[in-house]
């Protein structure tokens, strides 16, 4: 098992992998359609996208959390 302190990094790794996989599949399909080269082009695109997406998620997540915290009402603890 991975120690709990690595949960945010693991979350970002999995999230960026899944999102970049889906987005690169859609973008690749729009450019080359579902021909013989689709899978190899998609995988090449995905690996590059993931290499960009993972560090981006790690850098942007704290900023996003702060923005969300300002937008969302705090939970009512007096109750």
Secondary structure, DSSP 8 states (H G I E B T S, - for coil): ---GGGHHHHHHHHHHHHHHHHHHHHHHHHHHTTSTTHHHHHHHHHHHHHHHHHHHHHHHHHHHHHHHHHHS-------
